[in-house]
Amino acid sequence: MEITDVKVIPVDDEKLKAFVSLVFDQCFVVTDIKIINGPKGLFVSMPSKKRKDGTFKDIAHPLNNQMRQYLEEKVLSVYKQQVAQPAAAPGASGPGPTPGAEPASTPEA
């Protein structure tokens, strides 16, 4: 099973850092995943439902440590890349020219 898309929506909060949606094999989506800033750093919290007794139960989660590690590494990597980039201006179509790079040549008519 492969994660084929990761969507991160950053949140301006002390503990909750982002909401995440994952697409597996381009055919199955899991939403409401959270990135939490805990006492030991960032971690991924799977979607859960509050039970009548006040406890929470995951409604979707990895079944083994290998998949959990793969999921966490992928999600946190995309999150860190996204928050490291300055916010793009509205209407921007991508990164600008690299400083010191030669301007792109245009064909002459």
PyMOL commands that set and color helices and strands:
alter all, ss='L'
color gray80, all
select helices_A, chain A and resi 65-84
alter helices_A, ss='H'
color red, helices_A
select strands_A, chain A and resi 3-10+16-24+28-38+41-45+48-50+56-58
alter strands_A, ss='S'
color yellow, strands_A
deselect
rebuild
show_as cartoon
